[in-house]
Amino acid sequence: MQLNKIATIIFLGLLSLFVAVTPAAAQTPTVVTGTVTDANGVPYSFAKVSAQLVPTTASPTIIVNGIPTQIGGQQNANADANGTFSMNLFCNSAGGGCSVISPSGTQWQITVNINGVPPPAGKGPQACTATLTISGASQSVTSSFNACPALLNSTTATPGGSNTQVQYNSTGSLGGNPQFTFTPASGAVTIGTSSTPSGAILTLATNAGGAFNTTSLSTTVFQMNSGANTPIAFGSSGDINGGKLQIQTAAQNGVANTTGVIGYDNVTSTININNSNGAGNSAFTGVWNCTSTTPVTVTANVTTDQTLMACTIPAGTLNRVGRSLRIQTGSIYSTPAASTTAMTFKIKICSVSGCGSGNVLTAATITSGALGTIQVTNNAIQTPAFMLTVQTAGAALAIEAHGCINIDLLASISGADSIYCDNNTTTQVGSPSNIDSTAQNFLQITGAFTVSSASNSWSQRQMVAETIN
């Protein structure tokens, strides 16, 4: 009998030790998270957060391995700089495998306390409380803490004017301007009204990329006075009419009582000037230009044209009667001993790069005199200024083209140069079909020897091409 009592006591002792060790490993709390902000979105940074089980009970428990185990009814946490906190709370109702508190009917009262910002900038210490039923593996309580008491003092002004009007300081109060409005739904900013001044409306709206675009322009959208009751007005076609200066975004048509228009010409795709009361369009010299100083060298054991420097002419650049293109080039050439060759210089405008196909307008063909059975080393070939002027624009480009080359035909490079000019007697057009000046084209320089030799060499070292009007 005595031995049975001792065995029973040892068994009960081991059982109680097992129960005391295992409950903690089986506890499953709910992960509760939240972000605390005031009604203005200001975070409760580094606030103190506490959770209290309500109603308070002397011995709240959870079931661990079938055995009721007592838990604490209070827990603390700290929020971070963004007002975000996290804590583990046993749940008030079953769900997601969490450990449920007994007796039933409890909730967690979560209280947030912050020292806040001292007056006058802030309102000092503030508190925010919510009583919640916690359940599940995790639960966010942010929605219960996103409108806590304000932390900062702010002034509230009553808007002036009417809906959509931009506000301004009106003697210390807000005022509304009927001629300056903003529509949130479309993002449109409107300046002016249809009646004051007459037709003066400028509407801007954001495009898909967030930039402002003009979306509607009436008769007069912007106006300023240049003096003596002579207004400068920004009109619907993109031009500024009146006063002493005009600026246009469309083709210049000329406006009476003005001294000049500066703007973008959509016919030649360049900046242009319309002066003398709209007498005609012109442009600054070099408004379009192409410059190259990268040498292009060819050998000529053939007598056909060899491709030298080239430029891409943007669509429309030559699309105006009277527009001129000035071309200046500089080259050197060499020949073998006892050569009698002559040199042929050409300027071409082509629809296809390289001029090997498509339509070709040969603006100039100039052939020099023959060498006097001599050897030449690095003698010069220059075109000081070759001029191409548009006679007919559009889909059938026709040009007048004239100029000369200077070439050194003597054995010594210090000898006097000879001058040879073009033999053009008619307007130059494309072959086999016309060149379209509204489309992109190509300017090409070529050189050829009349006597082929593997020792022939032509190197173009410079080209400047530019519009001059």
C-alpha positions in Angstrom: 0.0 0.0 0.0 2.8 2.4 0.9 4.6 1.7 -2.5 1.3 2.4 -4.4 1.0 5.9 -2.8 4.6 6.8 -3.7 4.1 5.7 -7.3 0.9 7.8 -7.6 2.6 10.9 -6.2 5.5 10.5 -8.7 3.1 10.1 -11.7 1.0 13.1 -10.7 4.2 15.2 -10.3 5.5 14.3 -13.8 2.0 15.0 -15.3 1.9 18.4 -13.8 5.4 19.2 -15.1 4.3 18.2 -18.6 1.2 20.4 -18.5 3.3 23.3 -17.2 5.8 23.0 -20.0 3.7 22.3 -23.1 0.9 25.0 -23.1 3.0 27.9 -24.4 4.0 26.0 -27.5 0.4 25.4 -28.5 -0.9 29.0 -28.1 -2.0 30.7 -31.4 -2.6 34.4 -31.1 -4.0 36.7 -33.8 -1.4 39.1 -35.3 -3.0 42.5 -35.0 -1.6 45.4 -37.1 -2.7 49.0 -37.7 -1.6 52.4 -38.8 -2.8 55.4 -36.7 -3.3 58.8 -38.4 -5.4 61.8 -37.7 -8.3 63.0 -39.8 -5.8 65.1 -41.9 -3.6 62.1 -42.6 -0.8 63.1 -40.1 0.7 59.9 -38.6 0.7 59.3 -34.8 4.5 58.8 -34.9 6.1 56.8 -32.1 2.8 56.7 -30.2 2.2 54.3 -27.2 -0.3 51.5 -27.9 -2.0 49.4 -25.3 -4.6 46.7 -25.5 -6.9 45.9 -22.5 -9.3 42.9 -22.4 -12.9 44.1 -21.6 -14.9 43.5 -19.6 -12.2 42.8 -17.1 -12.3 39.3 -15.7 -10.4 37.8 -12.9 -9.1 34.8 -14.8 -9.3 34.9 -18.7 -8.2 31.6 -20.1 -7.5 29.8 -23.4 -7.6 26.1 -24.0 -4.2 24.5 -24.5 -4.0 20.8 -25.1 -7.5 20.5 -23.6 -6.5 22.3 -20.4 -7.7 25.8 -19.5 -4.6 28.1 -19.2 -4.8 31.6 -17.7 -3.5 34.5 -19.8 -2.8 38.2 -19.2 -5.5 40.7 -20.1 -3.2 43.6 -21.1 -0.5 44.1 -23.7 1.7 47.1 -24.9 3.4 48.1 -28.2 5.0 51.1 -29.8 4.1 52.7 -33.2 6.9 53.5 -35.7 7.5 56.9 -37.5 4.6 56.2 -39.8 2.2 55.4 -36.9 2.2 51.7 -37.7 2.2 49.1 -34.9 1.8 45.3 -34.4 0.9 43.1 -31.4 -0.2 39.5 -30.8 -3.6 39.2 -29.1 -5.6 36.0 -28.3 -8.9 36.2 -30.2 -12.4 36.9 -28.9 -14.1 34.6 -31.4 -13.0 31.5 -33.3 -11.6 31.7 -36.8 -8.4 31.0 -38.6 -7.1 28.6 -35.9 -6.6 31.3 -33.3 -6.9 30.5 -29.6 -10.2 31.8 -28.2 -10.5 33.6 -24.9 -12.9 32.2 -22.2 -15.3 33.4 -20.9 -17.0 34.4 -24.2 -18.3 37.9 -24.9 -14.9 39.7 -24.4 -13.3 42.4 -26.6 -10.0 44.2 -26.8 -10.0 47.9 -26.1 -7.0 49.3 -28.0 -5.8 52.8 -26.9 -3.2 55.0 -28.6 -1.5 57.8 -26.7 0.8 60.4 -28.1 2.5 63.5 -26.7 1.8 65.3 -29.9 3.1 68.8 -31.0 3.0 71.6 -28.4 0.8 74.6 -29.1 0.6 76.9 -31.0 1.6 74.7 -33.9 0.0 71.5 -32.4 -2.7 70.5 -30.1 -0.5 68.7 -27.5 -1.2 65.2 -26.1 -3.9 63.2 -27.9 -5.5 59.8 -27.4 -7.5 57.5 -29.7 -9.5 54.4 -28.6 -11.4 51.6 -30.3 -13.0 48.5 -28.8 -12.8 45.6 -31.2 -13.6 41.9 -31.5 -10.4 40.2 -32.6 -10.5 37.0 -34.7 -8.6 35.0 -37.3 -4.9 34.4 -37.9 -4.3 38.2 -38.6 -6.4 41.3 -38.5 -5.8 44.9 -39.5 -7.4 47.6 -37.4 -6.2 50.6 -39.5 -9.8 51.6 -40.4 -10.6 52.2 -36.7 -7.6 54.5 -36.3 -7.5 56.6 -39.5 -9.5 59.5 -38.2 -8.0 60.1 -34.8 -8.0 63.6 -33.2 -6.0 66.1 -35.1 -2.4 66.7 -34.0 -1.8 70.1 -35.6 -3.6 73.4 -35.5 -4.7 74.8 -38.9 -6.8 77.7 -40.2 -9.8 77.1 -42.4 -10.9 79.8 -44.9 -14.2 80.0 -46.6 -13.8 79.9 -50.4 -15.0 82.9 -52.3 -16.8 83.0 -55.7 -18.4 80.0 -57.1 -17.7 76.4 -58.0 -14.4 75.7 -60.1 -13.1 79.3 -59.7 -9.5 79.6 -58.7 -9.1 81.2 -55.3 -6.9 84.3 -54.5 -6.1 86.6 -51.6 -8.9 89.2 -51.6 -7.9 91.6 -48.8 -7.1 88.9 -46.4 -10.0 86.6 -47.5 -10.4 84.1 -50.3 -11.9 85.4 -53.5 -13.1 83.6 -56.7 -12.1 84.7 -60.2 -14.8 83.9 -62.8 -12.2 84.3 -65.6 -9.8 81.8 -64.1 -11.3 78.3 -63.4 -10.2 74.8 -62.8 -12.3 71.7 -63.5 -11.0 68.7 -61.5 -12.8 66.0 -63.5 -11.0 67.0 -66.8 -8.0 68.7 -65.4 -8.8 71.7 -67.6 -7.6 75.2 -66.7 -9.6 78.0 -68.4 -8.5 81.6 -68.6 -11.0 84.2 -69.7 -14.7 84.0 -70.7 -16.6 84.1 -73.9 -17.7 87.7 -73.2 -14.9 89.5 -71.3 -12.9 90.3 -73.3 -14.9 89.3 -76.4 -13.9 85.7 -77.3 -10.9 85.6 -75.0 -10.6 82.0 -73.9 -7.6 79.8 -73.4 -8.2 76.3 -72.2 -5.4 74.0 -71.1 -5.9 70.3 -70.2 -3.5 67.6 -69.2 -2.8 64.9 -71.8 -2.0 61.3 -71.1 1.6 62.1 -70.2 0.5 64.8 -67.6 1.6 67.8 -69.8 -0.7 70.7 -70.5 -2.0 71.0 -74.0 -4.1 73.7 -75.6 -7.5 72.2 -76.4 -9.6 75.0 -77.7 -8.7 78.4 -79.1 -11.4 80.9 -80.0 -11.1 84.1 -82.0 -8.8 85.8 -79.4 -7.3 83.7 -76.7 -4.6 86.0 -75.3 -4.1 89.7 -75.6 -1.7 92.4 -74.5 -1.3 96.0 -75.4 1.8 97.2 -77.3 0.9 100.9 -76.7 -1.3 103.5 -78.3 -4.3 101.1 -78.2 -2.6 98.7 -80.6 -3.1 95.2 -79.1 -1.0 92.1 -79.7 -3.5 89.3 -79.8 -3.0 85.6 -79.8 -5.5 84.2 -82.3 -7.1 80.9 -83.1 -4.7 80.0 -86.0 -1.7 80.2 -83.6 -0.6 83.7 -84.7 -0.2 87.0 -82.9 -1.7 89.8 -84.8 -1.2 93.5 -84.5 1.4 95.6 -82.7 5.0 95.5 -83.8 5.6 91.8 -83.6 3.8 88.7 -84.9 4.5 85.1 -83.9 2.8 82.2 -85.7 2.7 78.5 -85.4 1.1 78.0 -88.8 2.2 79.2 -92.3 2.6 82.9 -92.5 0.0 84.6 -94.6 0.9 88.2 -94.0 -1.1 90.6 -91.9 -1.8 94.3 -92.7 -0.4 97.1 -90.5 2.5 94.9 -89.3 6.3 95.0 -89.8 7.1 91.4 -89.5 6.1 87.8 -88.6 8.5 85.3 -87.0 7.3 81.8 -86.7 7.3 78.2 -87.9 6.5 77.6 -91.5 4.7 74.3 -91.9 5.3 74.4 -95.7 9.1 74.3 -95.5 9.2 72.8 -91.9 11.6 75.6 -90.8 11.5 78.9 -88.9 10.6 81.7 -91.2 10.1 85.4 -91.5 7.3 87.2 -93.3 8.2 90.9 -93.5 7.2 94.0 -95.4 3.5 93.8 -94.5 3.3 90.2 -95.6 5.0 90.6 -98.9 6.5 87.1 -98.8 8.2 84.4 -96.7 12.0 84.3 -96.0 14.3 82.8 -93.4 17.5 83.3 -91.6 20.6 82.0 -93.4 21.3 78.5 -92.2 17.8 77.9 -90.8 18.4 74.5 -92.3 22.0 73.3 -92.7 24.2 70.3 -93.0 27.9 70.3 -92.2 30.5 67.6 -92.5 34.3 67.5 -91.9 34.6 63.7 -91.9 36.7 62.9 -95.0 35.2 60.6 -97.6 37.9 59.0 -99.8 37.3 56.9 -103.0 39.7 55.3 -105.5 38.7 55.4 -109.1 39.9 52.5 -111.3 36.6 53.2 -113.1 35.2 56.3 -114.9 31.7 56.1 -113.2 30.5 58.5 -110.4 32.0 57.7 -107.0 29.9 58.6 -103.9 31.4 61.3 -101.7 29.6 63.3 -98.9 25.9 63.3 -98.5 23.2 65.0 -96.4 19.6 64.1 -95.5 17.2 66.9 -96.5 14.1 66.8 -94.2 10.7 66.7 -95.8 9.5 70.1 -97.0 12.8 71.9 -96.6 12.9 72.9 -100.3 9.1 73.1 -100.6 8.8 76.8 -101.4 9.3 78.7 -104.6 12.4 81.0 -104.2 14.0 79.0 -101.4 17.7 78.7 -102.2 20.3 76.1 -101.1 24.0 77.2 -101.0 26.6 74.4 -101.2 30.3 74.8 -100.5 32.8 71.9 -100.7 36.5 71.2 -100.4 38.3 68.2 -101.8 41.8 67.0 -102.8 42.7 64.5 -105.6 45.8 62.5 -106.7 46.7 60.7 -110.0 49.5 58.4 -111.2 52.5 59.6 -113.3 51.8 60.7 -116.8 48.0 61.0 -116.3 45.8 62.8 -118.8 42.6 62.5 -116.8 40.0 65.2 -116.2 37.8 65.4 -113.1 34.0 65.5 -113.1 32.1 67.0 -110.2 28.4 66.5 -109.6 25.7 67.7 -107.2 22.6 65.5 -107.0 19.2 65.6 -105.2 17.8 62.0 -104.9 14.7 60.4 -103.5 16.8 57.4 -102.3 19.9 57.6 -100.2 23.1 57.0 -102.3 21.3 57.9 -105.5 21.7 54.4 -106.8 17.9 54.0 -107.4 14.7 56.1 -107.3 14.5 59.6 -108.8 17.7 61.7 -109.3 17.9 65.4 -110.0 21.4 66.3 -111.2 21.8 69.9 -110.3 25.3 70.3 -111.6 27.8 68.5 -113.8 31.1 70.2 -114.2 34.1 68.6 -115.9 37.6 70.1 -115.7 40.3 70.3 -118.3 42.6 67.3 -118.7 45.9 67.0 -117.0 48.9 67.5 -119.2 50.4 64.0 -118.8 51.6 64.8 -115.3 51.4 63.3 -111.9 49.3 65.1 -109.3 49.5 64.6 -105.5 46.8 66.2 -103.2 45.8 69.0 -105.5 42.6 71.0 -104.5 39.1 71.0 -105.9 36.8 73.6 -104.4 33.3 74.9 -104.9 33.2 78.3 -103.2 29.5 78.7 -103.5 27.1 76.7 -105.7 23.5 77.9 -105.7 20.3 75.9 -106.1 17.0 77.9 -106.2 13.6 76.4 -106.3 11.6 77.3 -109.4 8.7 74.9 -108.9 7.9 73.4 -105.5 5.6 70.5 -104.5 5.5 67.1 -106.0 7.5 68.1 -109.1 10.6 69.9 -107.9 12.3 72.1 -110.5 15.4 74.2 -109.7 17.8 76.7 -111.2 21.4 75.6 -110.4 24.6 77.5 -111.1 28.1 77.6 -109.8 31.8 76.9 -110.5 34.6 74.7 -109.2 38.2 75.8 -108.7 40.7 73.1 -109.5 44.5 72.9 -109.5 45.6 71.2 -112.7 49.4 71.8 -112.4 52.0 69.4 -111.0 52.8 71.9 -108.3 50.1 72.5 -105.7 51.3 76.1 -105.4 50.3 76.9 -109.0 47.2 79.0 -110.0 43.8 77.3 -110.0 41.6 76.9 -113.0 37.9 77.8 -112.9 35.2 75.7 -114.5 31.5 76.5 -114.3 28.3 74.7 -115.0 26.8 74.5 -118.5 23.1 74.6 -117.4 20.8 76.3 -119.8 17.5 74.9 -118.6 15.7 74.2 -115.3 16.9 71.0 -113.7 14.3 68.3 -112.9 14.3 64.7 -111.7 14.8 61.5 -113.7 13.2 59.2 -114.5 10.5 61.0 -112.5 10.1 64.2 -110.6 11.5 64.8 -107.1 8.8 65.4 -104.5 10.0 68.4 -102.4 7.3 67.7 -99.7 9.1 64.4 -98.9 12.5 63.6 -97.5 15.3 63.7 -100.0 19.1 63.4 -100.1 21.9 65.7 -101.2 24.8 63.8 -102.7 28.2 64.9 -104.0 30.0 62.6 -106.5 33.3 62.7 -108.3 34.7 60.8 -111.3 37.9 60.6 -113.3 37.7 60.5 -117.1 40.6 58.1 -117.2 40.5 55.2 -114.8 43.5 54.1 -112.7 43.9 52.2 -109.5 46.2 55.0 -108.4 43.4 57.7 -108.7 42.2 59.1 -105.4 39.5 61.7 -104.6 39.0 62.7 -101.0 36.2 65.2 -100.0 37.2 66.8 -96.7 34.5 69.4 -96.2 30.9 70.3 -97.1 28.6 73.0 -95.9 25.0 73.0 -97.2 22.5 75.6 -95.9 19.3 77.4 -96.9 19.8 81.2 -97.3 16.2 82.5 -97.5 
